[in-house]
Amino acid sequence: MVILSAAKPAIPRVVTFTPRCGISTFNNSKNSTGYQRVRSSSTSVLPEIKATQETRAPLPPLSALPTSVLLRSLLVATISSKPYLLLPSLSILSFLCKPRKGALLDVDRNPIIHGILKSTFYKQFCAGETHDEVKGTIKQLNDMGFQGTIMTYAKETVFDHKTNTQHGLGIAVGKDATGTTFCPHIEAWRKGTVETVELLGENDYLAVKLTGAGPTVTTAFSTGDLPPQQMLDALEEISTKCKDRGIRILVDAESQHFQSGILRVTLDLMRKYNRDGYASIYNTYQAYLKSTASTLDKHLTAASEEGFTLGLKLVRGAYIASDERSLIHDTKQDTDDAYNGIAQGALRQEIGTFGTPHGRSFPSVNLFLASHNKESVLAAHSLHQQRLKAKLPTVAVGFAQLHGMSDEVSFSLLQMKKGADGDPRVYKCSTWGGLGECLAYLLRRAIENRDAVGRTGEEYLALRAEARRRFFST
């Protein structure tokens, strides 16, 4: 573009504008036409920019990881993907999980062991030991683009079917007297869970491990009974606080020895708090259990007949090392088929006889898919979007992966996100508490990495490729 100024000099001043250089002024000498335009050696590069933008490859999903997190993830993935490193690590974690009184092998009292574990495995998979550390982790996850955080307090009791024993992580050694009106273990669990609620925001979820409340609760759960009234009162308090603050609750699945009692309590909570057309309380269904289809059918029936929304959180399962093997599907493919069948069935509103042409009407369901299997989550998201575009019936769905695991899956989903409030809604699930309280959780993460050799190897390769791109690309 050329602009001639109405200036007094005989030789006009020519002002030229080019996209690259901005505005330049030249004094031009006359030619046969009256003026000679002196052109800058620079020419417009808009076509070049456009071509570059069109051909530039999108950044890989893991580019969203902060460098410090990337390097720690690469270290943990290296250990997890190499059997000669992972198996000794598993043995050490398993040994440290066993209750003992000596300070030398107590991870909370031995500063050397505490420092090594906290700077590696703990920081990779857990949110923090203090409120400030937890808040910092939640902020970091939000800054990465996640819809919110799922947070759980680490206290729990694990039952080992092989040895027929149970031990509580973060639960003081001792027994409750039968018939006592006040249980210190329940009170400690209530206090820790309420503190967790206070750390969360409106878009976050609270995950709860009910066995963390100690022996009187686990004894009741193991027989399928309701826990003491003190525990029921604590659950009422926590559920009401969460409802008032817009925080939803995911009740974790735990060892099968306790699961019948946990299911009974959770179903009662859903009956009471899921009456507003959406789920405030979710039960966790483990796809690797042969009984899950039957359990889900019973709960869908209850939701249909009693008019509440079923909160359906679906996982593959994490207690294969301690649960009775005969309860679990014979092959991984069977578990994958069960998981995908439930997930896609819920999105189509067709599970069992529910939603079929001559079957029962499909009840109100909210779906939460927790999975590290990329094929499963991408297929579910694709199906959900297809049904929304076609205006076919479907259910609300969220996605989650564990903090420190399957980041490539999480960020692949985030790259598909449409707008700040659009789908898919992706969360990270973390746990907090003292290092000793989190040991059982850390051990399960290590076991998952051992059993998912293919996925762990893929994670390692993706993290290594991102590190090379970030540090060595030109």
C-alpha positions as CSV (number, residue, x, y, z in Angstrom):
1,M,0.0,0.0,0.0
2,V,1.4,3.5,-0.9
3,I,0.3,6.7,0.7
4,L,1.3,10.1,-0.9
5,S,1.6,12.9,1.6
6,A,0.5,16.4,0.8
7,A,3.8,17.8,1.8
8,K,5.5,21.0,0.4
9,P,8.7,19.5,-1.0
10,A,8.9,19.1,-4.7
11,I,9.8,15.5,-4.4
12,P,7.0,13.8,-2.6
13,R,7.5,11.7,0.4
14,V,6.3,8.1,-0.1
15,V,5.3,6.1,2.9
16,T,5.3,2.3,2.3
17,F,3.8,-0.4,4.4
18,T,4.8,-4.0,4.3
19,P,3.6,-6.7,6.7
20,R,7.1,-7.6,7.8
21,C,8.7,-4.2,8.2
22,G,5.8,-1.9,9.2
23,I,5.9,1.7,7.8
24,S,8.9,3.2,6.1
25,T,9.5,6.6,4.5
26,F,11.5,7.2,1.4
27,N,12.5,10.3,-0.7
28,N,12.0,9.2,-4.3
29,S,13.6,10.7,-7.4
30,K,11.5,11.3,-10.5
31,N,11.4,9.0,-13.5
32,S,9.4,9.3,-16.8
33,T,6.2,8.7,-14.9
34,G,7.0,11.4,-12.4
35,Y,8.1,9.2,-9.5
36,Q,10.5,6.4,-8.9
37,R,9.3,4.1,-6.1
38,V,12.2,2.8,-4.1
39,R,11.1,-0.7,-2.8
40,S,12.5,-2.2,0.4
41,S,14.4,-5.4,-0.1
42,S,11.9,-7.0,2.2
43,T,8.7,-8.4,0.7
44,S,5.5,-9.6,2.4
45,V,6.0,-12.9,4.2
46,L,2.3,-13.4,4.9
47,P,2.1,-16.3,2.4
48,E,5.2,-17.8,4.0
49,I,3.8,-17.5,7.5
50,K,0.5,-19.1,6.4
51,A,2.3,-21.9,4.7
52,T,4.4,-22.5,7.8
53,Q,1.4,-22.5,10.1
54,E,-0.4,-25.0,7.8
55,T,2.5,-27.4,7.6
56,R,3.7,-27.1,11.2
57,A,3.0,-30.3,13.1
58,P,1.0,-29.9,16.3
59,L,3.0,-30.2,19.5
60,P,2.9,-33.7,21.1
61,P,0.6,-34.2,24.0
62,L,3.4,-34.4,26.6
63,S,4.6,-30.9,25.6
64,A,2.2,-29.7,28.3
65,L,4.2,-31.3,31.1
66,P,6.5,-28.9,33.1
67,T,10.1,-29.9,32.6
68,S,10.6,-30.9,36.3
69,V,7.6,-33.2,36.0
70,L,8.8,-34.6,32.7
71,L,12.2,-35.6,34.1
72,R,10.7,-37.2,37.2
73,S,8.2,-39.1,35.0
74,L,10.9,-40.3,32.7
75,L,12.9,-41.6,35.7
76,V,9.9,-43.5,37.2
77,A,8.9,-44.8,33.7
78,T,12.5,-46.0,33.2
79,I,12.3,-48.0,36.4
80,S,8.7,-49.2,35.7
81,S,9.5,-50.4,32.1
82,K,12.7,-52.3,33.1
83,P,11.9,-55.6,35.0
84,Y,15.4,-55.7,36.4
85,L,14.7,-52.3,38.1
86,L,11.0,-52.7,38.8
87,L,11.0,-56.1,40.5
88,P,13.6,-55.0,43.2
89,S,11.6,-51.8,43.7
90,L,8.4,-53.8,44.2
91,S,10.1,-56.0,46.8
92,I,11.4,-53.0,48.7
93,L,8.0,-51.3,48.7
94,S,6.2,-54.5,49.8
95,F,8.7,-54.9,52.6
96,L,8.3,-51.3,53.8
97,C,4.5,-51.7,53.7
98,K,4.5,-54.4,56.5
99,P,3.8,-53.0,60.0
100,R,6.8,-52.6,62.1
101,K,7.8,-50.6,65.2
102,G,11.5,-50.0,64.6
103,A,12.6,-46.5,63.5
104,L,15.2,-47.7,61.1
105,L,12.7,-49.1,58.6
106,D,9.9,-46.7,59.3
107,V,9.5,-44.4,56.2
108,D,8.1,-41.6,58.3
109,R,11.0,-41.7,60.9
110,N,14.0,-42.6,58.8
111,P,15.0,-39.4,57.0
112,I,17.1,-41.1,54.3
113,I,14.4,-43.5,53.3
114,H,11.8,-40.8,53.5
115,G,13.8,-38.4,51.4
116,I,14.5,-40.9,48.6
117,L,10.9,-42.1,48.4
118,K,9.3,-38.7,48.6
119,S,11.5,-37.2,45.9
120,T,10.7,-40.0,43.5
121,F,7.7,-42.3,43.7
122,Y,5.7,-40.2,46.2
123,K,5.9,-36.9,44.3
124,Q,5.1,-38.7,41.1
125,F,1.9,-40.3,42.3
126,C,0.8,-38.3,45.4
127,A,-0.3,-34.7,46.0
128,G,1.5,-34.0,49.2
129,E,1.9,-34.5,53.0
130,T,0.7,-31.1,54.0
131,H,-2.2,-28.8,53.0
132,D,0.2,-26.4,51.2
133,E,1.7,-29.2,49.2
134,V,-1.7,-30.5,48.2
135,K,-2.9,-27.0,47.2
136,G,0.3,-26.5,45.1
137,T,-0.3,-29.8,43.3
138,I,-4.0,-29.0,42.6
139,K,-2.9,-25.6,41.1
140,Q,-0.3,-27.2,39.0
141,L,-2.8,-29.7,37.6
142,N,-5.3,-26.9,36.9
143,D,-2.6,-24.9,35.1
144,M,-2.0,-27.9,32.8
145,G,-5.6,-27.7,31.7
146,F,-7.4,-30.3,33.6
147,Q,-11.1,-29.8,34.4
148,G,-10.4,-30.5,38.1
149,T,-8.7,-32.9,40.6
150,I,-10.0,-36.0,42.3
151,M,-8.4,-36.2,45.7
152,T,-8.5,-38.9,48.3
153,Y,-7.2,-39.2,51.9
154,A,-4.7,-42.1,52.0
155,K,-5.9,-44.0,55.1
156,E,-7.1,-47.5,54.1
157,T,-7.1,-51.2,55.2
158,V,-5.9,-53.8,52.7
159,F,-6.9,-57.5,53.1
160,D,-4.5,-60.1,51.7
161,H,-6.4,-63.2,50.6
162,K,-3.2,-65.2,50.4
163,T,-2.3,-64.8,54.1
164,N,-5.9,-64.1,55.3
165,T,-4.7,-61.0,57.1
166,Q,-5.4,-57.3,57.0
167,H,-3.5,-54.3,57.9
168,G,-4.3,-50.6,58.0
169,L,-2.1,-48.0,56.4
170,G,-2.0,-44.8,58.4
171,I,-4.2,-46.4,61.1
172,A,-2.8,-46.6,64.6
173,V,-2.1,-50.1,65.9
174,G,-4.7,-51.2,68.4
175,K,-8.2,-52.6,68.7
176,D,-11.5,-50.9,69.3
177,A,-13.6,-52.3,72.1
178,T,-16.8,-53.8,70.9
179,G,-19.8,-51.7,71.7
180,T,-17.9,-48.5,72.3
181,T,-19.8,-45.4,71.5
182,F,-16.8,-43.4,70.2
183,C,-14.1,-44.8,67.9
184,P,-10.8,-42.8,67.6
185,H,-10.1,-44.4,64.2
186,I,-13.4,-43.3,62.7
187,E,-12.9,-39.8,64.1
188,A,-9.3,-39.6,62.6
189,W,-10.7,-40.7,59.2
190,R,-13.6,-38.2,59.5
191,K,-11.2,-35.4,60.3
192,G,-8.8,-36.2,57.5
193,T,-11.6,-36.5,55.0
194,V,-13.2,-33.2,56.1
195,E,-9.8,-31.6,55.7
196,T,-9.6,-33.0,52.1
197,V,-13.0,-31.4,51.3
198,E,-11.7,-28.0,52.5
199,L,-8.8,-28.3,50.0
200,L,-11.1,-28.8,47.0
201,G,-13.0,-26.4,44.6
202,E,-16.3,-26.6,42.8
203,N,-14.9,-28.6,39.8
204,D,-13.1,-31.1,42.0
205,Y,-14.1,-34.6,43.2
206,L,-13.6,-36.2,46.6
207,A,-12.6,-39.9,46.5
208,V,-13.1,-41.8,49.7
209,K,-11.7,-45.1,51.0
210,L,-14.1,-46.2,53.7
211,T,-11.8,-48.9,55.2
212,G,-9.5,-46.1,56.4
213,A,-11.9,-45.6,59.3
214,G,-10.4,-48.7,61.0
215,P,-11.3,-52.1,62.5
216,T,-14.9,-51.6,63.7
217,V,-15.8,-50.4,60.2
218,T,-13.9,-53.1,58.3
219,T,-15.3,-55.8,60.6
220,A,-18.8,-54.7,59.7
221,F,-18.0,-54.5,56.0
222,S,-16.5,-58.0,55.9
223,T,-19.8,-59.4,56.9
224,G,-21.9,-57.2,54.7
225,D,-23.3,-55.1,57.6
226,L,-23.6,-51.4,58.0
227,P,-20.8,-49.7,60.0
228,P,-21.3,-48.2,63.4
229,Q,-23.6,-45.1,63.7
230,Q,-20.5,-42.9,64.3
231,M,-19.3,-43.8,60.8
232,L,-22.8,-43.3,59.2
233,D,-22.9,-39.8,60.9
234,A,-19.5,-39.0,59.5
235,L,-20.6,-40.0,56.0
236,E,-23.7,-37.8,56.3
237,E,-21.6,-34.8,57.4
238,I,-19.1,-35.3,54.5
239,S,-21.9,-35.9,51.9
240,T,-23.8,-32.8,53.0
241,K,-20.6,-30.6,53.0
242,C,-19.8,-31.8,49.5
243,K,-23.3,-31.3,48.2
244,D,-23.4,-27.7,49.5
245,R,-20.0,-26.9,47.9
246,G,-20.7,-28.6,44.5
247,I,-18.1,-31.3,45.1
248,R,-19.0,-34.8,44.0
249,I,-17.9,-38.0,45.8
250,L,-16.4,-41.1,44.3
251,V,-16.5,-44.0,46.7
252,D,-13.5,-46.2,45.9
253,A,-13.7,-49.9,45.4
254,E,-11.4,-51.8,47.8
255,S,-10.4,-55.3,48.7
256,Q,-13.2,-57.8,47.9
257,H,-13.2,-59.0,51.6
258,F,-14.9,-55.6,52.4
259,Q,-16.7,-54.8,49.2
260,S,-20.2,-56.1,50.1
261,G,-20.5,-53.7,53.0
262,I,-19.0,-50.8,51.0
263,L,-21.6,-51.4,48.2
264,R,-24.5,-51.4,50.7
265,V,-23.4,-48.1,52.3
266,T,-22.8,-46.4,48.9
267,L,-26.1,-47.5,47.5
268,D,-27.8,-45.9,50.5
269,L,-25.9,-42.7,50.0
270,M,-26.9,-42.6,46.3
271,R,-30.5,-43.1,47.2
272,K,-30.4,-40.1,49.4
273,Y,-28.1,-37.6,47.6
274,N,-28.7,-38.4,43.9
275,R,-32.2,-37.0,43.7
276,D,-31.6,-33.8,41.7
277,G,-31.2,-35.3,38.2
278,Y,-27.5,-35.8,38.6
279,A,-25.1,-37.9,40.7
280,S,-23.5,-36.4,43.8
281,I,-22.3,-39.8,44.9
282,Y,-20.6,-42.4,42.6
283,N,-20.0,-46.1,43.3
284,T,-16.9,-47.7,41.7
285,Y,-17.4,-50.8,39.6
286,Q,-14.4,-53.0,38.9
287,A,-14.6,-54.5,35.4
288,Y,-12.1,-57.3,36.2
289,L,-14.5,-58.9,38.6
290,K,-16.8,-61.6,37.2
291,S,-19.6,-60.4,39.5
292,T,-19.7,-56.8,38.2
293,A,-22.3,-57.3,35.5
294,S,-24.7,-58.7,38.1
295,T,-23.9,-56.0,40.7
296,L,-24.5,-53.3,38.1
297,D,-27.8,-54.9,37.0
298,K,-29.0,-54.7,40.6
299,H,-28.0,-51.1,41.0
300,L,-29.6,-50.1,37.7
301,T,-32.8,-51.8,38.9
302,A,-32.7,-49.9,42.2
303,A,-32.1,-46.6,40.3
304,S,-34.9,-47.3,37.9
305,E,-37.5,-48.3,40.5
306,E,-36.6,-45.8,43.2
307,G,-36.0,-42.8,40.9
308,F,-32.4,-41.7,41.7
309,T,-29.4,-41.1,39.5
310,L,-26.8,-43.9,39.5
311,G,-23.2,-42.6,39.7
312,L,-21.2,-45.1,37.7
313,K,-17.5,-44.9,38.0
314,L,-15.8,-47.6,36.0
315,V,-12.3,-48.9,36.6
316,R,-10.6,-52.1,35.5
317,G,-9.4,-53.0,39.1
318,A,-6.3,-52.6,41.3
319,Y,-6.4,-55.4,43.9
320,I,-5.3,-58.3,41.8
321,A,-2.2,-58.9,44.0
322,S,-4.3,-59.4,47.1
323,D,-7.8,-60.5,46.0
324,E,-8.9,-64.0,45.4
325,R,-7.9,-64.9,41.8
326,S,-11.0,-66.9,41.1
327,L,-13.2,-63.8,41.4
328,I,-11.3,-62.1,38.6
329,H,-11.7,-62.6,34.8
330,D,-9.4,-65.3,33.5
331,T,-7.7,-63.1,30.9
332,K,-6.9,-59.5,30.3
333,Q,-9.0,-59.6,27.1
334,D,-12.0,-60.6,29.2
335,T,-11.5,-57.6,31.4
336,D,-11.0,-55.3,28.4
337,D,-14.2,-56.6,26.9
338,A,-16.1,-56.2,30.1
339,Y,-14.8,-52.6,30.6
340,N,-15.6,-51.5,27.0
341,G,-19.0,-53.2,27.1
342,I,-20.1,-51.3,30.2
343,A,-18.6,-48.0,29.1
344,Q,-20.1,-48.0,25.6
345,G,-23.3,-49.6,26.8
346,A,-23.8,-46.7,29.2
347,L,-23.1,-44.2,26.5
348,R,-25.7,-45.9,24.3
349,Q,-28.0,-46.2,27.3
350,E,-28.1,-50.0,26.7
351,I,-26.8,-52.3,29.4
352,G,-28.2,-55.8,29.9
353,T,-31.9,-55.6,29.5
354,F,-32.0,-51.9,30.2
355,G,-32.5,-49.7,27.1
356,T,-33.3,-52.6,24.7
357,P,-36.4,-52.4,22.5
358,H,-38.4,-54.9,24.6
359,G,-36.5,-54.4,27.9
360,R,-36.7,-52.0,30.8
361,S,-36.2,-48.2,30.3
362,F,-32.7,-47.0,31.0
363,P,-32.5,-45.1,34.3
364,S,-30.7,-41.8,35.0
365,V,-27.0,-42.5,34.9
366,N,-23.8,-40.3,35.2
367,L,-20.7,-42.0,33.9
368,F,-17.1,-41.6,35.0
369,L,-14.5,-43.5,33.1
370,A,-11.2,-44.0,35.0
371,S,-8.8,-45.8,32.7
372,H,-5.2,-45.8,31.4
373,N,-6.2,-47.7,28.3
374,K,-5.9,-45.2,25.4
375,E,-8.1,-47.3,23.1
376,S,-10.9,-47.5,25.6
377,V,-11.0,-43.8,26.5
378,L,-10.7,-42.5,22.9
379,A,-13.4,-44.9,21.7
380,A,-15.7,-43.8,24.5
381,H,-15.1,-40.1,23.7
382,S,-15.6,-40.7,20.0
383,L,-18.9,-42.5,20.7
384,H,-20.1,-39.8,23.1
385,Q,-19.4,-37.1,20.5
386,Q,-21.1,-39.1,17.7
387,R,-24.3,-39.5,19.7
388,L,-24.3,-35.8,20.7
389,K,-24.0,-34.7,17.1
390,A,-26.7,-37.2,16.0
391,K,-28.9,-36.0,18.9
392,L,-29.1,-39.6,20.1
393,P,-29.6,-40.4,23.8
394,T,-26.5,-40.6,25.9
395,V,-25.2,-39.9,29.4
396,A,-22.9,-37.3,30.9
397,V,-19.3,-38.6,31.1
398,G,-16.0,-37.6,32.6
399,F,-12.5,-39.1,32.2
400,A,-9.7,-39.6,34.7
401,Q,-6.2,-41.0,34.9
402,L,-4.1,-41.4,38.0
403,H,-1.7,-38.6,38.9
404,G,1.7,-39.5,37.5
405,M,0.4,-42.2,35.2
406,S,-0.7,-42.2,31.5
407,D,0.0,-38.5,31.0
408,E,0.1,-39.2,27.2
409,V,-3.5,-40.4,27.4
410,S,-4.6,-37.5,29.5
411,F,-3.1,-34.8,27.3
412,S,-4.3,-36.5,24.2
413,L,-7.8,-36.1,25.5
414,L,-7.1,-32.5,26.5
415,Q,-6.0,-31.7,23.0
416,M,-9.5,-32.7,21.8
417,K,-11.2,-30.3,24.2
418,K,-13.5,-27.7,22.7
419,G,-13.5,-24.6,24.9
420,A,-13.0,-24.2,28.6
421,D,-16.2,-25.9,29.5
422,G,-16.4,-28.3,26.5
423,D,-15.9,-32.1,26.2
424,P,-14.0,-34.1,27.0
425,R,-13.8,-33.3,30.7
426,V,-10.5,-34.7,31.9
427,Y,-9.4,-35.1,35.6
428,K,-6.3,-36.3,37.4
429,C,-6.8,-38.5,40.5
430,S,-4.4,-38.1,43.3
431,T,-4.0,-39.0,47.0
432,W,-2.5,-37.2,49.9
433,G,-1.3,-38.0,53.4
434,G,2.0,-39.0,55.1
435,L,4.4,-41.2,53.2
436,G,3.6,-44.1,55.5
437,E,-0.1,-43.7,54.9
438,C,0.4,-43.7,51.1
439,L,2.7,-46.8,50.9
440,A,-0.1,-49.2,50.0
441,Y,-1.3,-46.8,47.3
442,L,2.3,-46.5,45.9
443,L,2.7,-50.3,45.9
444,R,-0.5,-50.7,43.8
445,R,0.8,-48.2,41.3
446,A,4.0,-50.2,41.0
447,I,2.1,-53.5,40.6
448,E,-0.1,-51.9,37.9
449,N,3.0,-50.9,36.0
450,R,4.4,-54.4,36.3
451,D,1.2,-56.0,35.0
452,A,0.8,-53.5,32.2
453,V,4.1,-54.1,30.4
454,G,2.9,-52.8,27.0
455,R,1.4,-49.6,28.3
456,T,4.4,-48.9,30.6
457,G,6.8,-49.4,27.7
458,E,4.8,-47.0,25.5
459,E,4.7,-44.4,28.2
460,Y,8.5,-44.6,28.6
461,L,9.0,-44.2,24.8
462,A,6.7,-41.2,24.7
463,L,8.4,-39.5,27.6
464,R,11.8,-40.2,26.2
465,A,10.8,-38.8,22.8
466,E,9.4,-35.6,24.5
467,A,12.6,-35.2,26.4
468,R,14.7,-35.5,23.2
469,R,12.4,-33.0,21.4
470,R,12.6,-30.5,24.3
471,F,16.4,-30.7,24.9
472,F,18.0,-31.8,21.7
473,S,15.8,-30.6,18.8
474,T,17.1,-27.7,16.7
